[in-house]
Amino acid sequence: MDMPVNNTMLEQATSDYLLWMVSNGYSPKTMESYERVLKHFLVFISRREIAWSDIFTLDTMQNFQKGRSKATAHAVRGISRYLFQQNRIFRPIEKKECRLPEIYEQYLIYHSKIRQADDRRIKHIRRVLGPFHAHLKRANINLSTLTIEQIDAFSSEFNSRFAPQTRKLYRSYLRGFLSYLYHERKMLKKDLAPLVVGAPMFAQAKPPMFLRPYEVKRLYDRMDISSPTGLRTYAMLELGYKLGLRPKEICLITLDDISFREGELTLNDRKNTNPIKLPLPESTLKAIAAYVIGARPKSDHRVLFLGLKAPYGPITAAMVNHHLKIVMRKANLPSTAYWLRHTYAQNLLEAGASIYEIKEMLGHDSIESSRKYLHIHIKLMRKVLFDEEL
């Protein structure tokens, strides 16, 4: 008796996925665990005669999980991501999210389209709007009758456990939603967005932190490039110090952005959305080449910097900052990746760059953002601020 088509397809998909895990360096223990789970999953699908289009859904996975360990979800989600990347299913199994009332969901769609926000940012905004809705519901407050006092009450309660920078970010998310309610939906009689501000912050004129020449030398002297991690971190260090790139910009660089022949790097995903071509110093080119040849895993991903453990996916900005911070601590430097950016700005000032040139090289939206970096070099500060025509 022949196997039903769905079972044959799932059995083949499971076999392909396990072979893919082998080629991508998964540990034998992980593969054994996944193979065991997926065999049970095949039996589960077969007994219920579930159609192929309904196999990799959240409902099917949750039904399969009943009475089983939560760890079974990792294997099922894993094969769904693999099949999605192979264009064999329409979408991978997504994590369940509590749906907000329609007005909030419509705003998230609007924000995603108008601001071209990625899924990660939308999830972060949802983290603020969810508690905001819950707060209004508990207090029996209607969106159309919102007052700034009620918003402040929520912000005071919600933001109390976060750091100042996180509070600032969350306030910006809330301002975006309030602006949408006023300008796009005409639900508010007054634009409350500009009124959502934090407590006064004093001593904001503190200069950005940067590395002195002897500290830069010590940092490079302490670099260990004998391991894949060391080669990768060294390439990231070069990009941060020699080009002043943000961690986010570093993690988004692709192989296609680098021209070894021309010695140039094209940045398409800058914070200000203005693409730019930057010259790559010879030392930076060599560091990137050493990483690509000696440490970068074989992968279909075009992103330059990848994780060094299976499944070798793209790294995040947080990982860039983390690894750079580790090497800085080894050099007894209590600094972060952004110190490299500030040091780059200082070097531009010392080389005689104008504030406009610094603005372009740093990828700032406005000249006011660049002006903050002029505090770095005390000797040049007065000349740049008062003598140069802006």
Protein Blocks (a to p, Z undefined) as FASTA:
>chain_A
ZZdfklmmmmmmmmmmmmmmmmnopafklmmmmmmmmmmmmmmmmmnopafklmmcfklm
mmmmgopafklmmmmmmmmmmmmmnopafbdcddddddddfklmmmmmmmmmmnopafkl
mmmmmmmmmmmmmmmmmnopafklgcfklmmmmmmmmmmmpcfklmmmmmmmmmmmmmmm
mmmnomafbdfklmmccdddehklpccddddfklmmmmmmmpcckbfklmmmmmmmmmmm
mnopafklmmmpcfklpcfknopacdfbbfklpacdddddfklmmmmmmmmmmmpccdfb
fbfbdcfbdehiacdfklmmmmmmmmmmmnopacdfklmmmmmmmmmmmnopafklmmmm
nopabfklmmmmmmmmmmlmmmmmmmpcZZ
